[in-house]
Amino acid sequence: MDKIRYKQAQKLINEAGKFTGNREVLKKPQEGIIDSKLFGEILNDMMDLEDYILESRPTHYLKKEKAQEFCQQIITIRGQLDVLLGDFGVLEKPDVEGEIKTLSDKYLILIPKSNFKKVLTKFTVDPQKIVVTGVPLEIEDMKKLNPHLPDAALKSIEKKISHVKNDINRKMGQFNLENVLVMVEEDDSGEILAERARELYNAKTVSLGSLKDLTSDEFLKILSGL
């Protein structure tokens, strides 16, 4: 049975590779390594789709909002499958860095620490469109995080906050940007920064367990879903 399936798959790939024009050209598979982490994510995402089947019984009809969610998840899975196929030469590997540059270009990105800036610039994000805050965006938020700070320290932080806000406004004007993206880690300071940025700049926010461990594929997935 496995041999029959292999021959069928090989035939389909060979026939698909003969088509040109608007259709993707599939090549013969080459040697490669299975990205087991990505494969696991695909399986999990596919299992999540089962909820739409169960919730839409018996007709399986989806209203517009649910249809959009369902299709968006399928599009995400399709992109993940393309990456897997690219690893074996069946499809041309996507230009992840090029897509990141295009999608990130419309955002001013706020991050809490400077070490994450190196990660984003490695992903081809324009460094001029990144602001490292280093502090909350309001002095009241600093007091929440550390209520025992002396007045002298608070005054110094207040100056830093003013400088950060001026930098944000200057860059938004300089690059004619209307969108702010805040990327923080899942801790108190990150959540406070994200919440205040939503209030001040109507920012889109992303919270991650660890910013330094973010991969380019994961970042592209985030940008594609905004």
C-alpha positions as CSV (number, residue, x, y, z in Angstrom):
1,M,0.0,0.0,0.0
2,D,2.8,2.4,0.9
3,K,4.5,1.8,-2.4
4,I,1.3,2.5,-4.3
5,R,0.8,5.7,-2.4
6,Y,4.4,6.7,-3.1
7,K,3.9,6.1,-6.8
8,Q,0.7,8.1,-6.8
9,A,2.3,11.0,-5.0
10,Q,5.3,10.9,-7.4
11,K,2.9,10.9,-10.4
12,L,1.0,13.8,-9.1
13,I,4.2,15.8,-8.5
14,N,5.5,15.0,-11.9
15,E,2.2,16.0,-13.6
16,A,1.9,19.2,-11.5
17,G,5.4,20.2,-12.4
18,K,4.4,20.3,-16.1
19,F,1.9,23.2,-15.5
20,T,3.1,26.8,-15.9
21,G,1.4,30.2,-15.9
22,N,-0.4,31.2,-12.8
23,R,-0.1,27.8,-11.2
24,E,2.8,26.9,-8.9
25,V,5.5,24.7,-10.5
26,L,6.2,21.7,-8.3
27,K,9.6,20.1,-8.7
28,K,10.8,16.6,-7.8
29,P,11.5,16.2,-4.1
30,Q,15.2,16.2,-3.1
31,E,16.9,15.1,0.0
32,G,16.1,17.2,3.1
33,I,15.5,17.4,6.8
34,I,12.0,17.5,8.2
35,D,11.4,20.5,10.4
36,S,9.7,18.6,13.2
37,K,8.8,21.7,15.2
38,L,7.0,23.2,12.2
39,F,5.4,19.9,11.4
40,G,4.0,19.7,14.9
41,E,2.6,23.2,14.6
42,I,0.9,22.2,11.4
43,L,-0.7,19.2,13.1
44,N,-1.9,21.3,16.0
45,D,-3.3,24.0,13.7
46,M,-5.1,21.3,11.7
47,M,-6.6,19.9,14.9
48,D,-7.9,23.4,15.8
49,L,-9.8,23.5,12.5
50,E,-11.9,20.5,13.7
51,D,-13.7,22.9,16.1
52,Y,-15.3,24.6,13.0
53,I,-16.5,21.2,11.8
54,L,-18.0,20.3,15.2
55,E,-19.6,23.7,15.9
56,S,-21.2,24.0,12.4
57,R,-23.0,20.6,12.5
58,P,-25.1,19.4,10.8
59,T,-24.9,21.8,7.8
60,H,-21.3,22.9,8.2
61,Y,-22.4,26.4,7.1
62,L,-20.1,29.2,8.3
63,K,-21.3,32.8,8.6
64,K,-19.0,35.5,7.3
65,E,-17.0,36.1,10.4
66,K,-16.4,32.5,11.1
67,A,-15.6,31.8,7.5
68,Q,-12.9,34.5,7.6
69,E,-11.4,32.9,10.7
70,F,-11.6,29.4,9.1
71,C,-10.0,30.5,5.9
72,Q,-7.3,32.6,7.6
73,Q,-6.2,29.5,9.5
74,I,-6.1,27.5,6.3
75,I,-4.0,30.2,4.6
76,T,-1.6,30.1,7.6
77,I,-1.3,26.3,7.3
78,R,-0.8,26.5,3.6
79,G,2.1,28.8,4.1
80,Q,3.6,26.4,6.7
81,L,3.2,23.5,4.2
82,D,4.9,25.6,1.5
83,V,7.9,26.0,3.9
84,L,8.1,22.3,4.4
85,L,7.9,21.6,0.7
86,G,10.6,24.2,0.1
87,D,12.9,22.3,2.4
88,F,12.7,19.4,0.0
89,G,13.0,21.5,-3.2
90,V,9.4,20.9,-4.3
91,L,8.6,24.6,-4.1
92,E,10.9,27.6,-4.2
93,K,11.5,28.6,-0.6
94,P,9.6,31.8,0.3
95,D,11.6,35.0,0.6
96,V,11.0,35.4,4.4
97,E,13.3,38.4,4.9
98,G,11.8,40.2,1.9
99,E,8.2,39.6,3.1
100,I,9.2,40.8,6.6
101,K,10.7,44.0,5.2
102,T,7.6,44.7,3.2
103,L,5.1,44.0,6.0
104,S,7.1,45.7,8.8
105,D,7.8,48.8,6.8
106,K,4.4,50.4,7.7
107,Y,5.0,50.1,11.5
108,L,6.9,52.0,14.1
109,I,8.0,49.1,16.4
110,L,8.3,49.7,20.1
111,I,10.4,47.3,22.1
112,P,11.4,47.4,25.8
113,K,15.1,46.4,25.5
114,S,17.9,47.2,23.1
115,N,19.1,43.6,22.8
116,F,16.0,42.7,20.9
117,K,16.7,45.4,18.3
118,K,19.5,43.3,17.0
119,V,17.1,40.4,16.4
120,L,14.7,42.6,14.4
121,T,17.4,44.2,12.3
122,K,18.7,40.7,11.5
123,F,15.2,40.0,10.2
124,T,15.6,43.1,7.8
125,V,13.4,45.5,9.9
126,D,14.6,49.0,9.3
127,P,16.5,50.0,12.5
128,Q,15.3,53.6,12.0
129,K,11.7,52.4,12.6
130,I,12.5,50.8,15.9
131,V,12.2,52.6,19.3
132,V,13.7,51.1,22.4
133,T,11.6,52.5,25.3
134,G,13.5,51.2,28.2
135,V,10.9,52.7,30.5
136,P,7.1,52.8,30.7
137,L,5.3,55.5,28.7
138,E,3.8,57.2,31.8
139,I,5.4,57.9,35.2
140,E,2.3,56.5,36.9
141,D,3.2,53.1,35.3
142,M,6.7,53.3,36.7
143,K,5.2,53.9,40.2
144,K,3.1,50.7,39.7
145,L,6.2,48.7,38.9
146,N,8.3,50.1,41.6
147,P,6.3,52.1,44.2
148,H,9.4,52.7,46.4
149,L,11.5,54.7,43.9
150,P,12.8,58.0,45.3
151,D,11.7,61.3,43.8
152,A,15.1,61.9,42.3
153,A,14.9,58.7,40.4
154,L,11.4,59.4,39.3
155,K,12.4,62.8,37.9
156,S,15.1,61.1,35.9
157,I,12.7,58.5,34.5
158,E,10.2,61.2,33.7
159,K,12.8,62.9,31.5
160,K,13.5,59.6,29.8
161,I,9.8,59.1,29.1
162,S,9.5,62.5,27.6
163,H,12.5,61.7,25.3
164,V,11.0,58.4,24.2
165,K,7.6,60.0,23.4
166,N,9.4,62.7,21.4
167,D,11.3,60.1,19.5
168,I,8.1,58.2,18.7
169,N,6.3,61.3,17.5
170,R,9.4,62.4,15.5
171,K,9.8,59.1,13.7
172,M,6.1,58.7,12.9
173,G,6.2,62.1,11.3
174,Q,9.6,61.5,9.6
175,F,8.5,58.2,8.0
176,N,4.8,59.2,7.6
177,L,3.7,56.2,9.8
178,E,0.3,55.8,11.2
179,N,0.7,52.3,12.7
180,V,2.5,51.3,15.9
181,L,3.5,47.8,16.8
182,V,4.6,47.0,20.4
183,M,6.5,43.7,21.0
184,V,7.0,42.8,24.7
185,E,7.6,39.8,26.8
186,E,4.9,38.2,29.0
187,D,5.7,40.0,32.3
188,D,4.3,42.9,34.3
189,S,6.4,45.6,32.7
190,G,5.6,44.3,29.2
191,E,1.9,44.2,29.8
192,I,1.9,47.7,31.2
193,L,3.8,49.0,28.3
194,A,1.5,47.3,25.8
195,E,-1.6,48.5,27.5
196,R,-0.4,52.1,27.6
197,A,0.7,52.0,23.9
198,R,-2.8,50.9,22.9
199,E,-4.2,53.8,24.8
200,L,-1.8,56.4,23.5
201,Y,-1.2,55.2,19.9
202,N,-3.9,52.7,19.2
203,A,-1.0,50.3,18.9
204,K,-1.1,46.6,17.9
205,T,0.6,44.6,20.6
206,V,2.3,41.2,20.7
207,S,3.3,39.4,23.9
208,L,5.9,36.6,23.7
209,G,7.5,34.4,26.2
210,S,11.0,35.3,25.0
211,L,11.7,38.0,22.4
212,K,15.3,36.9,21.9
213,D,14.2,33.4,20.9
214,L,11.9,34.6,18.1
215,T,12.6,33.2,14.7
216,S,12.2,34.9,11.3
217,D,9.4,32.5,10.4
218,E,7.6,33.2,13.6
219,F,7.9,36.9,13.2
220,L,6.6,36.7,9.6
221,K,3.6,34.7,10.9
222,I,3.0,37.5,13.5
223,L,3.2,40.2,10.9
224,S,0.9,38.3,8.5
225,G,-1.7,38.0,11.1
226,L,-1.9,41.6,12.1
